[in-house]
Amino acid sequence: MSVTAPSTNGRPQRKQLADQFDRLDTIIDALPQAVAGACRTAPGRSSAMPSSRS
């Protein structure tokens, strides 16, 4: 994590591109586990969801 930089002219300093890439990398690294968890829980929830078919 990076330390928040002081504001300039009353506005917070913009995030550095490297910080944004680090955040994106963390999200991408977590995706396989999140998708696997969603796939495990989805079959049990499908019967509880209302049908959109008429």
N, C-alpha and C positions, 0 to 999 in steps of 0.2 A: 504494500500500500504506500501511496505517496502522501506527503504532508500537504495540507491545503495551503496554497500560497496566499499572500495578502492581496487585498483587492486594489484595483487601480481605478481612480476616479469614481469610487462608489460602486463599481461593478466587480464581481468576482473574476479572478483570472481564468482564462479558458484552460480546459484540460489539455494536457500534452498528447500528441498523437500516440506516443509510446504507451501512455496510460490507457488509451482507448483500445489499442491492440492487445494489451495485457488482459483487459476486461473481456474482450471478444474471445481471446484464447481460453480463458477460464470457462466461459459459457459453452464454447465448442467442446471442451474436454468433458463437461458434465452432461452433454446431450445423450450419449449412448445409455447411460444409467437412467436418465429421465424417460427416454423412449421405452426402455425395457420395463420400467415400472408402470408406465401408462398401458403398455400392452398386456401386462399381467392383470391389471385391475379392470380393463375395458370389458372383457367378456362377462364378468359378473354384473356390470352396470348396464349392459345393453337391454336387459329385460325390464329394468326399472325406468328406462327412458320412454317417454311417450312417442308413439309412432307418428311420423309425419305423412304417412300414406293414408289415402281416403278410400 
